[in-house]
Amino acid sequence: MAGVLFVFGNATTSIPLSNLDANFNTGLTIGNTTVGLGNTVTTLGNVILNNVTINSGLLSTATIPTATGTVMVSGNMPAFSAYQSSTQTVANSTFTKVSLQTKEFDTNNNFDSTTNYRFTPTVSGYYQVSGQCNPGSNTGLIIVTVYKNGSRFKDLNLPNVGATGGGTGGSALIYFNGTTDYVELYVYQTTGLSTTTTAATNATYFQAVMVRAA
């Protein structure tokens, strides 16, 4: 009698069609681990299955290949959001690091909101980094930019010339090595005078989220 074929790594388990109903409802036992195949959801914990293939022999095959590097799930993909809760002075024609003193969330404790105001993710991969800064009322140019490892890396906006107040910002996709790479938010303005930032959750903020592993 034809059966349903389950391939786990190099091990093959065949279940006769006559036993499908019972097996799909009670789960397939592999060693000491039970995998729910019906409507039952079973947590596998630290079980590692490489090159898992499920082949019904009747419909189609779904293959989960062996991953290289870190297999990402929502629980270990770092993300943070921080904003400025105290104003700061931005000197004229000087790139100034933005102080972001309050964290809304920081899932992997990778953002320093007390000393360096920098994001140093400990999981390597590609991150969507975004930020905005309102450097106060001005009639000059505004640049909001991301510094990576201490150097200007990605401008988050086209220079805003002739504005009267208001903030500016944007986002960029940036690779991090998971050990030494870090980013900080900077702002630049040319009013001819020093200005004072607007400190608020909607006005001056910095955020990042992991998009995919390296």
Backbone hydrogen bonds, N-H to C=O, Kabsch-Sander energy under -0.5 kcal/mol:
donor,donor_aa,acceptor,acceptor_aa,energy
4,V,15,I,-2.8
5,L,55,N,-1.4
6,F,4,V,-0.5
6,F,13,T,-3.3
7,V,53,T,-2.3
8,F,6,F,-0.5
8,F,11,A,-2.9
9,G,7,V,-0.5
9,G,50,N,-0.8
9,G,51,N,-0.6
11,A,8,F,-2.3
13,T,6,F,-3.6
15,I,4,V,-2.7
17,L,2,A,-1.9
19,N,16,P,-1.7
20,L,17,L,-1.4
23,N,19,N,-2.5
24,F,20,L,-3.1
25,N,21,D,-1.5
26,T,22,A,-2.0
27,G,23,N,-2.3
28,L,35,V,-2.5
29,T,27,G,-0.5
30,I,28,L,-0.6
30,I,33,T,-3.1
31,G,29,T,-0.6
33,T,30,I,-2.4
35,V,28,L,-2.7
35,V,33,T,-0.5
36,G,34,T,-0.6
38,G,24,F,-0.7
42,T,40,T,-0.6
47,V,44,L,-1.4
49,L,47,V,-0.5
50,N,48,I,-0.5
52,V,64,I,-1.1
53,T,7,V,-2.6
54,I,62,A,-2.1
55,N,5,L,-1.7
55,N,53,T,-0.6
56,S,54,I,-0.5
56,S,60,S,-1.2
62,A,54,I,-1.9
63,T,61,T,-0.5
64,I,52,V,-2.8
72,M,70,T,-0.7
76,N,73,V,-1.7
77,M,74,S,-1.0
80,F,208,A,-2.4
81,S,105,F,-2.4
82,A,206,F,-2.7
83,Y,102,T,-2.8
84,Q,204,T,-2.4
85,S,83,Y,-0.6
90,V,195,T,-2.9
91,A,89,T,-0.6
93,S,189,Q,-3.2
94,T,91,A,-0.9
96,T,94,T,-0.6
96,T,187,V,-2.9
98,V,185,L,-3.3
100,L,98,V,-0.5
101,Q,99,S,-0.5
102,T,83,Y,-2.1
104,E,81,S,-3.1
105,F,81,S,-1.4
107,T,79,A,-2.4
109,N,106,D,-1.2
112,D,110,N,-0.5
112,D,118,R,-2.7
113,S,111,F,-0.8
119,F,183,V,-2.4
120,T,110,N,-2.7
120,T,118,R,-0.6
125,G,176,F,-2.1
126,Y,212,R,-2.6
127,Y,174,I,-3.1
128,Q,209,V,-2.6
129,V,127,Y,-0.7
129,V,172,A,-3.2
130,S,207,Q,-2.5
131,G,170,G,-2.1
132,Q,205,Y,-2.5
133,C,168,T,-1.8
142,I,160,N,-0.9
143,I,188,Y,-2.3
145,T,143,I,-0.5
145,T,186,Y,-2.3
146,V,154,K,-2.9
147,Y,145,T,-0.5
147,Y,184,E,-2.7
148,K,151,S,-2.6
149,N,147,Y,-0.5
149,N,182,Y,-2.3
151,S,148,K,-1.5
153,F,146,V,-2.5
154,K,146,V,-1.7
156,L,144,V,-3.1
160,N,142,I,-1.8
161,V,159,P,-0.9
163,A,140,G,-1.0
165,G,138,N,-0.8
165,G,163,A,-0.5
168,T,133,C,-1.8
170,G,131,G,-1.7
172,A,129,V,-2.5
174,I,127,Y,-2.9
174,I,172,A,-0.6
176,F,125,G,-2.7
183,V,119,F,-1.8
184,E,147,Y,-2.0
185,L,117,Y,-0.5
186,Y,145,T,-2.9
187,V,96,T,-2.2
188,Y,143,I,-2.1
190,T,141,L,-1.4
195,T,90,V,-2.3
197,T,88,Q,-2.4
198,T,134,N,-2.5
199,A,197,T,-0.6
200,A,198,T,-0.8
203,A,200,A,-0.9
204,T,200,A,-2.0
205,Y,132,Q,-1.8
206,F,82,A,-2.7
207,Q,130,S,-3.0
208,A,80,F,-1.9
209,V,128,Q,-1.5
210,M,78,P,-2.1
211,V,126,Y,-3.5
212,R,126,Y,-1.3
214,A,124,S,-0.7
